[in-house]
């Protein structure tokens, strides 16, 4: 049985709560580049870098400031 077939087998037999955890982990691996990634930078990446360069305090941005810049509040983040 191939690795992909084994993964599909386990995904088919896992209980829903365990399946959610497995999918969360797979998503984590994908999003954090723990796979071979050759994705070039795009306009969004360059815009983020430009905004970071314009900040007076280049060390960090507070979560509250980040929310404000996005036009969000804590209430918007609640499910």
C-alpha positions in Angstrom: 0.0 0.0 0.0 1.4 3.4 -1.0 1.8 6.2 1.5 -1.1 8.1 -0.1 -3.3 5.0 0.1 -2.4 4.6 3.8 -3.3 8.2 4.4 -6.6 7.9 2.7 -7.3 4.7 4.6 -6.7 6.4 8.0 -8.7 9.4 7.0 -11.6 7.1 6.1 -11.6 5.3 9.4 -10.8 8.1 11.9 -13.6 9.3 14.1 -14.7 12.9 13.3 -12.9 14.5 16.3 -9.7 12.7 15.4 -10.1 13.6 11.7 -10.3 17.3 12.6 -7.0 17.0 14.4 -5.4 15.2 11.5 -6.6 17.8 9.1 -5.4 20.6 11.3 -2.0 19.0 11.4 -1.9 18.5 7.6 -2.9 22.1 7.1 -0.1 23.2 9.5 2.5 21.2 7.5 1.3 22.8 4.3 1.1 26.4 5.6 4.4 26.3 7.4 6.4 25.1 4.4 7.3 21.8 5.8 7.1 20.4 2.3 9.1 21.3 -0.8 8.0 24.8 -1.6 9.1 26.7 -4.6 6.5 29.5 -4.5 7.8 32.8 -5.7 6.9 36.0 -3.9 3.9 37.8 -5.2 2.6 41.4 -5.0 1.0 40.7 -1.6 4.3 39.6 -0.1 6.0 42.8 -1.4 3.3 45.0 -0.1 3.7 43.5 3.4 7.4 44.1 3.2 6.9 47.7 2.1 4.5 48.4 5.0 6.9 46.8 7.5 9.7 49.0 6.2 7.5 52.1 6.7 6.9 51.5 10.3 8.6 53.7 12.9 9.0 50.8 15.4 10.3 48.0 13.3 10.6 45.6 16.2 6.9 44.6 16.5 3.3 45.6 16.0 0.8 45.1 18.7 -2.2 42.8 18.1 -4.5 45.7 18.8 -2.8 47.9 16.2 -3.0 45.0 13.7 -6.7 44.6 14.3 -7.2 48.4 13.9 -5.3 48.5 10.6 -7.5 45.7 9.3 -10.7 47.4 10.5 -11.5 44.6 12.9 -12.3 44.3 16.6 -11.9 41.4 19.1 -15.6 40.7 18.6 -15.1 40.1 14.9 -12.7 37.2 15.8 -15.2 35.3 17.9 -17.0 32.3 16.4 
